[in-house]
Every structure is written in C-alpha cells, then in structure tokens.
C-alpha cells in the first residue's frame, strides 16, 4: 500500500482527534509514523492503526474506515493528472476506475495490487458491482464511493452485502436518490 494512504490517514487522525490521540495510536503500535508518499508499506500496519484508533475513540473500525475513504477521495482524485472532465457522474467515474486509476497505478508501481471491480448490472438510477480485495477494507471503498458522489454533487444510497466472511468480496448496490 502506498505511503500517501498512510500519510493521509495520519493527517485525518490528527485533524479529527488531535495530535495527542494520533501519537498515542502510533506509540501503541510502535510505529514512528514516517511514510513517504511513494513508499510501499504493509496494509496490515494501517489495519493495526485503525483498530487502535477504534479502541482509543470508541468509534467502530468500520466507521473509521468509511470516514477515511470519504476524506481521501479528493486527494486521490487530484493526484491523478488528466481525470478532470473524463467522467461527469459517480456511475461513469466508478465504471472507469480500473481504466483511469488502477492501470496508471500499476504502470507507476509494478508491485501494486489495487482492488478489482466486477460490474453486475447498471441502469440509469442503479449500479450493482462486486468489490474484490485481499486487503478486506470494503468500508474504505464505501467511503470512497461516498466521496465520489460528493465530488459529483450527487446523492447516492449505497448498500453493502458481504459475499465473503472476511469482506474480501462485497456487493455494492448504488442507487441515485
């Protein structure tokens, strides 16, 4: 997982819960909190930070992942040059994430293993897709979808249905409101 993901998470924690909570979260994980944007790090370290933050704040790990996903959408969107104008709706953007982002990520980082999407069905008002990721962070994906809808100024209802117990595969049903 790229360092930008970790750096943005730490910034969100510090901004939302304060420097003291951020430092306590890092200390409890014996983590120095130093990440370079282009460095590659084990996603399990992020999971450990989220679990610790959940214990410190009393907020579920799933909710923290969702908030994080929503907050990082704009950063990730802005980090990919040439996206502006390629999509004008949440559905059109999500349909092309593989083409717009994941292909570019794989070009830049040969060892990258981004999540995959399988599109099940789509109408003008509903998109059904399966999310597959060995990292099992579907609630981050939920937040990213919400951040995407916010970016395109749309109201989208999102339903998640786990297809695997570990949430490595989740079906998302997105419905415009």
Secondary structure by P-SEA (a helix, b strand, c coil): ccaaaaaaaaaaaaaaccaaaaaaaaaaacccccccccbbbbaaaaaaaaaaaaaaccccaaaaaaaaaaaaaaaaaaaccccccccccaaaaaaccccccaaaaaaaccccccbbbbbccccccbbbbbbbbcccaaaaaaaaaaaaaaaabbbbbbbbbbccccccbbbbbbbcc
